[in-house]
Amino acid sequence: AVALLRIAFGIALNTLLAATISLMIVLSLFSPSQFAPMAYDAGSVTTGVLTAPVLLALALGVSSVLARRSGGLEGFGLLGLASLGPIIVVMLVGWLA
C-alpha cells in the first residue's frame, strides 16, 4: 500500500527505501535473535513465480493510468518495498512478543 501511494503521489523511491531500511536495521538490533533469520526469509516471498509478475504489472498499470513515464522503474520500486514489508512485520512481531 505504501509503495502504491508512493507511485500515486510521486514520492522519491530513495527516501522511502532509506526510511524502511533504517527501520529494518534498528529492528534487527532489538528483535530476538531467532526472529531475524525468519524475518529475512519472509522477505523473499516477493520474488516468487506468481508475486513478482503481478506486482510489476500492478505498478505498470498504475503508472500508465497516472501518465508516468518510468513504469518499469516504478514496478521494481514496488517490488523492493514489498520485499521489505514482511521483514519489518516479522521483526515487529518478534520484538513485541
N, CA, C and O atoms as CSV, one atom per row, in Angstrom:
chain,resi,resn,atom,element,x,y,z
A,1,ALA,N,N,0.830,-1.190,0.000
A,1,ALA,CA,C,0.000,0.000,0.000
A,1,ALA,C,C,0.877,1.256,0.000
A,1,ALA,O,O,0.582,2.233,-0.688
A,2,VAL,N,N,1.956,1.211,0.782
A,2,VAL,CA,C,2.861,2.371,0.834
A,2,VAL,C,C,3.528,2.582,-0.525
A,2,VAL,O,O,3.702,3.721,-0.958
A,3,ALA,N,N,3.897,1.506,-1.191
A,3,ALA,CA,C,4.542,1.618,-2.497
A,3,ALA,C,C,3.576,2.161,-3.547
A,3,ALA,O,O,3.980,2.933,-4.417
A,4,LEU,N,N,2.315,1.769,-3.476
A,4,LEU,CA,C,1.331,2.315,-4.414
A,4,LEU,C,C,1.065,3.791,-4.135
A,4,LEU,O,O,0.894,4.578,-5.066
A,5,LEU,N,N,1.030,4.168,-2.869
A,5,LEU,CA,C,0.888,5.586,-2.546
A,5,LEU,C,C,2.097,6.380,-3.023
A,5,LEU,O,O,1.971,7.537,-3.424
A,6,ARG,N,N,3.262,5.754,-2.977
A,6,ARG,CA,C,4.463,6.414,-3.481
A,6,ARG,C,C,4.336,6.689,-4.969
A,6,ARG,O,O,4.715,7.763,-5.435
A,7,ILE,N,N,3.805,5.729,-5.722
A,7,ILE,CA,C,3.611,5.915,-7.156
A,7,ILE,C,C,2.577,7.005,-7.406
A,7,ILE,O,O,2.770,7.866,-8.265
A,8,ALA,N,N,1.482,6.969,-6.658
A,8,ALA,CA,C,0.396,7.921,-6.882
A,8,ALA,C,C,0.810,9.359,-6.566
A,8,ALA,O,O,0.449,10.281,-7.298
A,9,PHE,N,N,1.556,9.555,-5.494
A,9,PHE,CA,C,1.921,10.912,-5.087
A,9,PHE,C,C,3.303,11.345,-5.570
A,9,PHE,O,O,3.691,12.495,-5.363
A,10,GLY,N,N,4.044,10.455,-6.203
A,10,GLY,CA,C,5.348,10.817,-6.749
A,10,GLY,C,C,6.435,11.009,-5.713
A,10,GLY,O,O,7.337,11.823,-5.907
A,11,ILE,N,N,6.366,10.277,-4.623
A,11,ILE,CA,C,7.396,10.368,-3.580
A,11,ILE,C,C,8.658,9.680,-4.083
A,11,ILE,O,O,8.576,8.653,-4.757
A,12,ALA,N,N,9.806,10.225,-3.770
A,12,ALA,CA,C,11.074,9.671,-4.237
A,12,ALA,C,C,11.317,8.290,-3.625
A,12,ALA,O,O,11.110,8.076,-2.430
A,13,LEU,N,N,11.758,7.366,-4.467
A,13,LEU,CA,C,11.993,5.995,-4.029
A,13,LEU,C,C,13.132,5.923,-3.026
A,13,LEU,O,O,13.040,5.178,-2.050
A,14,ASN,N,N,14.199,6.675,-3.239
A,14,ASN,CA,C,15.348,6.589,-2.336
A,14,ASN,C,C,15.008,7.059,-0.925
A,14,ASN,O,O,15.576,6.547,0.040
A,15,THR,N,N,14.112,8.004,-0.783
A,15,THR,CA,C,13.690,8.460,0.541
A,15,THR,C,C,12.945,7.364,1.289
A,15,THR,O,O,13.206,7.113,2.465
A,16,LEU,N,N,12.026,6.721,0.602
A,16,LEU,CA,C,11.238,5.665,1.228
A,16,LEU,C,C,12.079,4.431,1.521
A,16,LEU,O,O,11.906,3.792,2.560
A,17,LEU,N,N,12.988,4.092,0.613
A,17,LEU,CA,C,13.879,2.951,0.852
A,17,LEU,C,C,14.817,3.221,2.032
A,17,LEU,O,O,15.067,2.330,2.844
A,18,ALA,N,N,15.326,4.429,2.125
A,18,ALA,CA,C,16.215,4.758,3.238
A,18,ALA,C,C,15.481,4.660,4.576
A,18,ALA,O,O,16.041,4.171,5.557
A,19,ALA,N,N,14.248,5.118,4.617
A,19,ALA,CA,C,13.477,5.048,5.864
A,19,ALA,C,C,13.162,3.605,6.245
A,19,ALA,O,O,13.305,3.232,7.410
A,20,THR,N,N,12.740,2.796,5.291
A,20,THR,CA,C,12.375,1.416,5.619
A,20,THR,C,C,13.597,0.569,5.942
A,20,THR,O,O,13.535,-0.290,6.822
A,21,ILE,N,N,14.693,0.791,5.255
A,21,ILE,CA,C,15.905,0.021,5.553
A,21,ILE,C,C,16.461,0.434,6.923
A,21,ILE,O,O,16.958,-0.413,7.666
A,22,SER,N,N,16.382,1.719,7.258
A,22,SER,CA,C,16.816,2.153,8.582
A,22,SER,C,C,15.970,1.516,9.673
A,22,SER,O,O,16.495,1.071,10.694
A,23,LEU,N,N,14.660,1.473,9.456
A,23,LEU,CA,C,13.775,0.814,10.413
A,23,LEU,C,C,14.095,-0.671,10.522
A,23,LEU,O,O,14.067,-1.239,11.614
A,24,MET,N,N,14.398,-1.296,9.396
A,24,MET,CA,C,14.745,-2.709,9.390
A,24,MET,C,C,16.040,-2.979,10.171
A,24,MET,O,O,16.129,-3.976,10.887
A,25,ILE,N,N,17.015,-2.124,10.042
A,25,ILE,CA,C,18.275,-2.288,10.764
A,25,ILE,C,C,18.064,-2.110,12.262
A,25,ILE,O,O,18.600,-2.878,13.061
A,26,VAL,N,N,17.287,-1.100,12.646
A,26,VAL,CA,C,17.016,-0.874,14.069
A,26,VAL,C,C,16.255,-2.060,14.655
A,26,VAL,O,O,16.565,-2.510,15.757
A,27,LEU,N,N,15.268,-2.564,13.931
A,27,LEU,CA,C,14.526,-3.724,14.418
A,27,LEU,C,C,15.398,-4.969,14.483
A,27,LEU,O,O,15.197,-5.819,15.350
A,28,SER,N,N,16.366,-5.089,13.576
A,28,SER,CA,C,17.290,-6.226,13.617
A,28,SER,C,C,18.123,-6.230,14.889
A,28,SER,O,O,18.455,-7.288,15.422
A,29,LEU,N,N,18.453,-5.053,15.365
A,29,LEU,CA,C,19.258,-4.948,16.574
A,29,LEU,C,C,18.466,-5.267,17.835
A,29,LEU,O,O,19.028,-5.770,18.807
A,30,PHE,N,N,17.168,-4.980,17.829
A,30,PHE,CA,C,16.378,-5.119,19.046
A,30,PHE,C,C,15.425,-6.313,19.069
A,30,PHE,O,O,14.860,-6.620,20.119
A,31,SER,N,N,15.234,-6.986,17.949
A,31,SER,CA,C,14.345,-8.150,17.962
A,31,SER,C,C,15.115,-9.377,18.452
A,31,SER,O,O,16.341,-9.413,18.348
A,32,PRO,N,N,14.420,-10.374,18.979
A,32,PRO,CA,C,15.105,-11.594,19.431
A,32,PRO,C,C,15.864,-12.268,18.291
A,32,PRO,O,O,15.457,-12.196,17.131
A,33,SER,N,N,16.960,-12.918,18.632
A,33,SER,CA,C,17.845,-13.464,17.602
A,33,SER,C,C,17.202,-14.563,16.763
A,33,SER,O,O,17.621,-14.772,15.625
A,34,GLN,N,N,16.212,-15.263,17.273
A,34,GLN,CA,C,15.596,-16.325,16.485
A,34,GLN,C,C,14.617,-15.767,15.447
A,34,GLN,O,O,14.223,-16.494,14.535
A,35,PHE,N,N,14.218,-14.504,15.560
A,35,PHE,CA,C,13.285,-13.927,14.606
A,35,PHE,C,C,13.982,-13.316,13.390
A,35,PHE,O,O,13.364,-13.197,12.332
A,36,ALA,N,N,15.226,-12.934,13.511
A,36,ALA,CA,C,15.914,-12.272,12.405
A,36,ALA,C,C,16.048,-13.160,11.166
A,36,ALA,O,O,15.718,-12.704,10.071
A,37,PRO,N,N,16.518,-14.414,11.286
A,37,PRO,CA,C,16.595,-15.246,10.075
A,37,PRO,C,C,15.230,-15.511,9.456
A,37,PRO,O,O,15.093,-15.539,8.233
A,38,MET,N,N,14.228,-15.704,10.293
A,38,MET,CA,C,12.884,-15.954,9.786
A,38,MET,C,C,12.340,-14.703,9.084
A,38,MET,O,O,11.636,-14.811,8.081
A,39,ALA,N,N,12.663,-13.533,9.606
A,39,ALA,CA,C,12.191,-12.292,9.009
A,39,ALA,C,C,12.808,-12.077,7.631
A,39,ALA,O,O,12.109,-11.732,6.678
A,40,TYR,N,N,14.110,-12.280,7.531
A,40,TYR,CA,C,14.758,-12.082,6.231
A,40,TYR,C,C,14.331,-13.141,5.222
A,40,TYR,O,O,14.313,-12.877,4.020
A,41,ASP,N,N,13.992,-14.323,5.694
A,41,ASP,CA,C,13.466,-15.339,4.798
A,41,ASP,C,C,12.057,-14.980,4.338
A,41,ASP,O,O,11.678,-15.290,3.208
A,42,ALA,N,N,11.282,-14.334,5.196
A,42,ALA,CA,C,9.931,-13.915,4.823
A,42,ALA,C,C,9.960,-12.844,3.737
A,42,ALA,O,O,9.011,-12.720,2.963
A,43,GLY,N,N,11.028,-12.082,3.675
A,43,GLY,CA,C,11.141,-11.059,2.637
A,43,GLY,C,C,11.321,-11.627,1.247
A,43,GLY,O,O,11.101,-10.926,0.259
A,44,SER,N,N,11.714,-12.873,1.152
A,44,SER,CA,C,11.928,-13.478,-0.167
A,44,SER,C,C,10.640,-13.910,-0.835
A,44,SER,O,O,10.671,-14.400,-1.964
A,45,VAL,N,N,9.513,-13.742,-0.171
A,45,VAL,CA,C,8.233,-14.153,-0.745
A,45,VAL,C,C,7.884,-13.316,-1.979
A,45,VAL,O,O,7.155,-13.797,-2.847
A,46,THR,N,N,8.374,-12.100,-2.082
A,46,THR,CA,C,8.026,-11.237,-3.209
A,46,THR,C,C,8.778,-11.582,-4.486
A,46,THR,O,O,8.458,-11.044,-5.546
A,47,THR,N,N,9.751,-12.448,-4.413
A,47,THR,CA,C,10.465,-12.836,-5.635
A,47,THR,C,C,9.941,-14.161,-6.172
A,47,THR,O,O,10.621,-14.815,-6.963
A,48,GLY,N,N,8.772,-14.559,-5.768
A,48,GLY,CA,C,8.184,-15.815,-6.208
A,48,GLY,C,C,7.709,-15.760,-7.653
A,48,GLY,O,O,7.696,-14.707,-8.290
A,49,VAL,N,N,7.326,-16.913,-8.140
A,49,VAL,CA,C,6.909,-17.060,-9.538
A,49,VAL,C,C,5.631,-16.282,-9.818
A,49,VAL,O,O,5.468,-15.745,-10.914
A,50,LEU,N,N,4.738,-16.212,-8.870
A,50,LEU,CA,C,3.469,-15.526,-9.073
A,50,LEU,C,C,3.506,-14.077,-8.601
A,50,LEU,O,O,2.921,-13.206,-9.244
A,51,THR,N,N,4.175,-13.813,-7.506
A,51,THR,CA,C,4.104,-12.494,-6.887
A,51,THR,C,C,4.818,-11.414,-7.706
A,51,THR,O,O,4.273,-10.325,-7.888
A,52,ALA,N,N,6.000,-11.692,-8.191
A,52,ALA,CA,C,6.776,-10.673,-8.908
A,52,ALA,C,C,6.066,-10.180,-10.169
A,52,ALA,O,O,5.952,-8.966,-10.340
A,53,PRO,N,N,5.585,-11.043,-11.054
A,53,PRO,CA,C,4.891,-10.517,-12.240
A,53,PRO,C,C,3.617,-9.746,-11.909
A,53,PRO,O,O,3.287,-8.771,-12.585
A,54,VAL,N,N,2.905,-10.176,-10.878
A,54,VAL,CA,C,1.675,-9.466,-10.500
A,54,VAL,C,C,2.008,-8.073,-9.981
A,54,VAL,O,O,1.346,-7.102,-10.347
A,55,LEU,N,N,3.026,-7.964,-9.131
A,55,LEU,CA,C,3.403,-6.648,-8.604
A,55,LEU,C,C,3.955,-5.734,-9.698
A,55,LEU,O,O,3.668,-4.537,-9.712
A,56,LEU,N,N,4.746,-6.299,-10.613
A,56,LEU,CA,C,5.270,-5.485,-11.712
A,56,LEU,C,C,4.148,-5.000,-12.618
A,56,LEU,O,O,4.152,-3.846,-13.046
A,57,ALA,N,N,3.181,-5.878,-12.917
A,57,ALA,CA,C,2.051,-5.480,-13.760
A,57,ALA,C,C,1.179,-4.443,-13.058
A,57,ALA,O,O,0.674,-3.518,-13.695
A,58,LEU,N,N,1.006,-4.596,-11.758
A,58,LEU,CA,C,0.229,-3.618,-10.989
A,58,LEU,C,C,0.878,-2.246,-11.045
A,58,LEU,O,O,0.195,-1.244,-11.259
A,59,ALA,N,N,2.177,-2.193,-10.856
A,59,ALA,CA,C,2.883,-0.910,-10.901
A,59,ALA,C,C,2.859,-0.313,-12.302
A,59,ALA,O,O,2.711,0.901,-12.449
A,60,LEU,N,N,3.001,-1.143,-13.333
A,60,LEU,CA,C,2.929,-0.636,-14.708
A,60,LEU,C,C,1.547,-0.073,-15.006
A,60,LEU,O,O,1.426,0.965,-15.656
A,61,GLY,N,N,0.507,-0.749,-14.534
A,61,GLY,CA,C,-0.849,-0.262,-14.757
A,61,GLY,C,C,-1.120,1.054,-14.046
A,61,GLY,O,O,-1.688,1.975,-14.632
A,62,VAL,N,N,-0.717,1.144,-12.789
A,62,VAL,CA,C,-0.945,2.378,-12.029
A,62,VAL,C,C,-0.153,3.536,-12.626
A,62,VAL,O,O,-0.669,4.646,-12.750
A,63,SER,N,N,1.098,3.279,-12.996
A,63,SER,CA,C,1.898,4.370,-13.554
A,63,SER,C,C,1.417,4.784,-14.939
A,63,SER,O,O,1.560,5.949,-15.310
A,64,SER,N,N,0.846,3.857,-15.716
A,64,SER,CA,C,0.320,4.242,-17.026
A,64,SER,C,C,-0.977,5.033,-16.890
A,64,SER,O,O,-1.236,5.939,-17.682
A,65,VAL,N,N,-1.788,4.700,-15.900
A,65,VAL,CA,C,-3.016,5.461,-15.663
A,65,VAL,C,C,-2.681,6.878,-15.208
A,65,VAL,O,O,-3.367,7.830,-15.579
A,66,LEU,N,N,-1.636,7.016,-14.413
A,66,LEU,CA,C,-1.239,8.329,-13.926
A,66,LEU,C,C,-0.302,9.057,-14.882
A,66,LEU,O,O,0.208,10.128,-14.555
A,67,ALA,N,N,-0.072,8.485,-16.061
A,67,ALA,CA,C,0.764,9.067,-17.114
A,67,ALA,C,C,2.194,9.304,-16.649
A,67,ALA,O,O,2.784,10.343,-16.946
A,68,ARG,N,N,2.747,8.346,-15.925
A,68,ARG,CA,C,4.165,8.400,-15.546
A,68,ARG,C,C,4.968,7.707,-16.647
A,68,ARG,O,O,4.487,6.759,-17.268
A,69,ARG,N,N,6.172,8.175,-16.882
A,69,ARG,CA,C,6.986,7.604,-17.949
A,69,ARG,C,C,7.750,6.370,-17.520
A,69,ARG,O,O,7.985,5.486,-18.344
A,70,SER,N,N,8.142,6.277,-16.272
A,70,SER,CA,C,9.025,5.193,-15.842
A,70,SER,C,C,8.239,4.070,-15.166
A,70,SER,O,O,8.406,3.832,-13.970
A,71,GLY,N,N,7.394,3.388,-15.911
A,71,GLY,CA,C,6.590,2.321,-15.353
A,71,GLY,C,C,7.419,1.147,-14.870
A,71,GLY,O,O,7.109,0.553,-13.838
A,72,GLY,N,N,8.474,0.802,-15.606
A,72,GLY,CA,C,9.341,-0.300,-15.184
A,72,GLY,C,C,10.077,0.011,-13.899
A,72,GLY,O,O,10.203,-0.849,-13.027
A,73,LEU,N,N,10.557,1.218,-13.777
A,73,LEU,CA,C,11.236,1.633,-12.542
A,73,LEU,C,C,10.270,1.650,-11.371
A,73,LEU,O,O,10.625,1.259,-10.259
A,74,GLU,N,N,9.059,2.100,-11.618
A,74,GLU,CA,C,8.045,2.090,-10.568
A,74,GLU,C,C,7.751,0.656,-10.127
A,74,GLU,O,O,7.531,0.405,-8.942
A,75,GLY,N,N,7.747,-0.281,-11.071
A,75,GLY,CA,C,7.483,-1.678,-10.749
A,75,GLY,C,C,8.554,-2.283,-9.869
A,75,GLY,O,O,8.246,-2.988,-8.908
A,76,PHE,N,N,9.798,-2.017,-10.184
A,76,PHE,CA,C,10.868,-2.566,-9.362
A,76,PHE,C,C,10.952,-1.861,-8.011
A,76,PHE,O,O,11.389,-2.464,-7.031
A,77,GLY,N,N,10.545,-0.604,-7.943
A,77,GLY,CA,C,10.458,0.073,-6.649
A,77,GLY,C,C,9.378,-0.541,-5.784
A,77,GLY,O,O,9.554,-0.711,-4.578
A,78,LEU,N,N,8.242,-0.879,-6.417
A,78,LEU,CA,C,7.170,-1.530,-5.679
A,78,LEU,C,C,7.607,-2.903,-5.203
A,78,LEU,O,O,7.288,-3.308,-4.085
A,79,LEU,N,N,8.328,-3.611,-6.036
A,79,LEU,CA,C,8.817,-4.940,-5.664
A,79,LEU,C,C,9.826,-4.859,-4.523
A,79,LEU,O,O,9.810,-5.696,-3.621
A,80,GLY,N,N,10.695,-3.866,-4.557
A,80,GLY,CA,C,11.667,-3.694,-3.480
A,80,GLY,C,C,11.019,-3.339,-2.154
A,80,GLY,O,O,11.401,-3.868,-1.110
A,81,LEU,N,N,10.042,-2.445,-2.192
A,81,LEU,CA,C,9.352,-2.077,-0.959
A,81,LEU,C,C,8.482,-3.216,-0.449
A,81,LEU,O,O,8.319,-3.381,0.760
A,82,ALA,N,N,7.925,-4.000,-1.362
A,82,ALA,CA,C,7.127,-5.155,-0.938
A,82,ALA,C,C,8.011,-6.223,-0.304
A,82,ALA,O,O,7.532,-7.001,0.521
A,83,SER,N,N,9.267,-6.276,-0.662
A,83,SER,CA,C,10.186,-7.230,-0.034
A,83,SER,C,C,10.538,-6.823,1.395
A,83,SER,O,O,10.796,-7.680,2.240
A,84,LEU,N,N,10.549,-5.535,1.661
A,84,LEU,CA,C,10.901,-5.063,2.996
A,84,LEU,C,C,9.739,-5.151,3.975
A,84,LEU,O,O,9.964,-5.210,5.184
A,85,GLY,N,N,8.513,-5.162,3.488
A,85,GLY,CA,C,7.347,-5.213,4.354
A,85,GLY,C,C,7.289,-6.432,5.260
A,85,GLY,O,O,7.150,-6.275,6.473
A,86,PRO,N,N,7.391,-7.652,4.714
A,86,PRO,CA,C,7.352,-8.828,5.590
A,86,PRO,C,C,8.499,-8.883,6.585
A,86,PRO,O,O,8.329,-9.383,7.697
A,87,ILE,N,N,9.651,-8.381,6.206
A,87,ILE,CA,C,10.795,-8.377,7.121
A,87,ILE,C,C,10.479,-7.515,8.341
A,87,ILE,O,O,10.713,-7.926,9.478
A,88,ILE,N,N,9.954,-6.338,8.100
A,88,ILE,CA,C,9.640,-5.428,9.195
A,88,ILE,C,C,8.526,-5.974,10.068
A,88,ILE,O,O,8.585,-5.854,11.292
A,89,VAL,N,N,7.510,-6.572,9.458
A,89,VAL,CA,C,6.386,-7.089,10.237
A,89,VAL,C,C,6.817,-8.259,11.120
A,89,VAL,O,O,6.432,-8.322,12.288
A,90,VAL,N,N,7.604,-9.178,10.585
A,90,VAL,CA,C,8.041,-10.329,11.395
A,90,VAL,C,C,8.937,-9.874,12.531
A,90,VAL,O,O,8.839,-10.410,13.635
A,91,MET,N,N,9.804,-8.905,12.297
A,91,MET,CA,C,10.642,-8.392,13.377
A,91,MET,C,C,9.840,-7.646,14.428
A,91,MET,O,O,10.154,-7.724,15.616
A,92,LEU,N,N,8.803,-6.920,14.007
A,92,LEU,CA,C,7.936,-6.262,14.976
A,92,LEU,C,C,7.200,-7.278,15.834
A,92,LEU,O,O,7.046,-7.073,17.038
A,93,VAL,N,N,6.749,-8.361,15.235
A,93,VAL,CA,C,6.084,-9.410,15.998
A,93,VAL,C,C,7.063,-10.022,16.987
A,93,VAL,O,O,6.702,-10.268,18.138
A,94,GLY,N,N,8.299,-10.272,16.558
A,94,GLY,CA,C,9.307,-10.810,17.459
A,94,GLY,C,C,9.666,-9.857,18.584
A,94,GLY,O,O,9.936,-10.283,19.706
A,95,TRP,N,N,9.668,-8.574,18.282
A,95,TRP,CA,C,10.020,-7.577,19.286
A,95,TRP,C,C,8.877,-7.410,20.304
A,95,TRP,O,O,9.122,-7.213,21.495
A,96,LEU,N,N,7.644,-7.491,19.825
A,96,LEU,CA,C,6.502,-7.300,20.707
A,96,LEU,C,C,6.142,-8.564,21.481
A,96,LEU,O,O,5.504,-8.489,22.532
A,97,ALA,N,N,6.543,-9.714,20.971
A,97,ALA,CA,C,6.178,-10.988,21.644
A,97,ALA,C,C,7.071,-11.306,22.814
A,97,ALA,O,O,6.888,-12.332,23.469
